[in-house]
Amino acid sequence: MKGKQSLEEKMIRSLLKRKREYEKYFKAKEEKNEIDNQTTNAYAGLIKTIVELSRKAPKEAKDPAELKRLAEEILENEYGIKRQ
């Protein structure tokens, strides 16, 4: 399935991984009551880029089985949730 992804979709997947890393970083900073303005600005730029790429990514009609496989892959790869 990954071979059929457009360049935009591949970039979005990579950026979403980076977004999760930022969120872990922010959680650690929050526990210490610290603010990192430079990182916050970088994170905002990352979100903006994800939104812009999402708008440019080709929209294809997928059948329900394909959507289910995609959702399960995202749950497992992005969130560590494995459905049985």
C-alpha positions as CSV (number, residue, x, y, z in Angstrom):
1,M,0.0,0.0,0.0
2,K,2.8,2.4,0.8
3,G,4.0,2.1,-2.8
4,K,0.8,3.7,-4.1
5,Q,1.1,6.8,-1.9
6,S,1.6,10.2,-3.5
7,L,4.6,12.3,-2.5
8,E,2.3,14.5,-0.5
9,E,0.9,11.5,1.4
10,K,4.4,10.3,2.2
11,M,5.4,13.7,3.4
12,I,2.3,14.0,5.6
13,R,3.0,10.6,7.2
14,S,6.6,11.7,8.0
15,L,5.4,15.1,9.4
16,L,2.8,13.3,11.6
17,K,5.6,11.3,13.1
18,R,7.5,14.5,13.8
19,K,4.4,16.0,15.3
20,R,4.1,13.2,17.8
21,E,7.7,13.7,18.8
22,Y,7.0,17.4,19.4
23,E,4.0,16.5,21.5
24,K,6.1,14.2,23.7
25,Y,8.6,17.0,24.1
26,F,5.9,19.4,25.1
27,K,4.5,17.0,27.6
28,A,7.9,16.7,29.3
29,K,8.2,20.5,29.4
30,E,4.7,20.9,30.7
31,E,5.5,18.7,33.7
32,K,8.4,21.1,34.5
33,N,6.3,24.2,33.9
34,E,8.7,25.3,31.1
35,I,7.9,27.1,27.9
36,D,10.1,26.8,24.8
37,N,9.0,29.6,22.4
38,Q,11.3,28.5,19.5
39,T,10.0,25.0,19.6
40,T,6.4,26.2,19.9
41,N,6.9,28.3,16.7
42,A,8.5,25.3,14.9
43,Y,5.5,23.1,15.9
44,A,3.0,25.7,14.7
45,G,4.9,25.8,11.3
46,L,4.8,22.0,11.2
47,I,1.0,22.0,11.7
48,K,0.6,24.6,9.0
49,T,2.6,22.5,6.6
50,I,0.6,19.3,7.4
51,V,-2.7,21.2,6.7
52,E,-1.3,22.7,3.4
53,L,-0.1,19.3,2.2
54,S,-3.4,17.7,3.2
55,R,-5.2,20.1,1.0
56,K,-2.8,19.2,-1.9
57,A,-2.9,15.5,-1.5
58,P,-4.9,13.7,-4.2
59,K,-8.3,12.7,-3.0
60,E,-9.2,9.3,-4.2
61,A,-12.4,7.4,-3.6
62,K,-11.6,4.2,-1.7
63,D,-13.7,1.2,-1.1
64,P,-14.8,0.5,2.5
65,A,-12.4,-2.5,2.8
66,E,-9.4,-0.3,1.8
67,L,-10.5,2.4,4.3
68,K,-10.7,-0.2,7.0
69,R,-7.2,-1.5,6.2
70,L,-5.9,2.1,6.1
71,A,-7.5,2.9,9.5
72,E,-6.1,-0.2,11.1
73,E,-2.6,0.5,9.7
74,I,-2.7,4.1,11.1
75,L,-3.9,2.9,14.5
76,E,-1.1,0.3,14.7
77,N,1.7,2.4,13.2
78,E,0.9,5.8,14.6
79,Y,-0.7,4.9,18.0
80,G,0.5,1.4,18.7
81,I,-3.0,0.0,18.8
82,K,-3.3,-3.4,17.2
83,R,-6.8,-4.6,16.4
84,Q,-7.5,-8.3,16.3
